[in-house]
């Protein structure tokens, strides 16, 4: 954000949706059609429009002189490279977590994996407190300022973590991105009666893009599932045909062996009769 405008950041940061889809295709071998890639790109533009509508609403109180002075100090190449690294790391973390949940040799439960992640969060939060907030914690205590609203937010965030883990385990990381985009639309709509926010044309356009992208992704995902089911049915039919052919060949070979054995027995009996009655 120090080297990019808010608008450029909101648009480029949605590239993590595409990088998530690509990494999911590479690491998890998930099948994604071309139209689904188009829907993911449309989703990114829709979310960017929604965030830009919020930014323009707040920008009215900012003077043009201060924005001009900050724009001259920005290094856009460094900012774009930072956003690209952010998109790759965010996408990789989500896809790798999905890989651990679904395809790890040690199949642990979702709660155990959440505990593993929470242990790292606890360690990093402890380091941050010791470096920056140690004096305030020693003076006021660790839970200073924790009223009922803060506790409710903490509980909601914890439940969100469980829901996201279940979503990744039984769906995928790409669908998590769609769910977060829909949540952004719903949050903005709820802010109208709760906080008196105003809906702009940019928000309407972004919301329509998000809804259209969700519909496109689900529609073409159903087609992929149908084609996969047809291929599976064809493969099963081929396997059944091969098994029936193998059984027929085994029956033919067994009948041929049986006839040979019967012929051998008849010849042996005929030779015995000749020996007994020369």
Protein Blocks (a to p, Z undefined) as FASTA:
>chain_A
ZZccfklmmmmmmmmmmmmmmmmmmmnopacdfklmmmmmmmmmmmmmmmmmmmmmmmmm
pcfklmmmmmmmpcfklmmmmmmmmmmmmmmmmmmmmmmmmmgfblcdfklmmmmmmmmm
mmmmmmmmmmmmmmmmmmnojkgoiafklmmmmmmmmmmmmmmmmmmmmmcfklmmmmmm
mmmmmmmmmmmmmnopacdfklmmmmmmmmmmmmmmmmmmmmmmmmmmmmmmmmmmmmmm
mmmmmmmmmmmmmmmmmmmmmmmmmmmmmmmmmmmmZZ
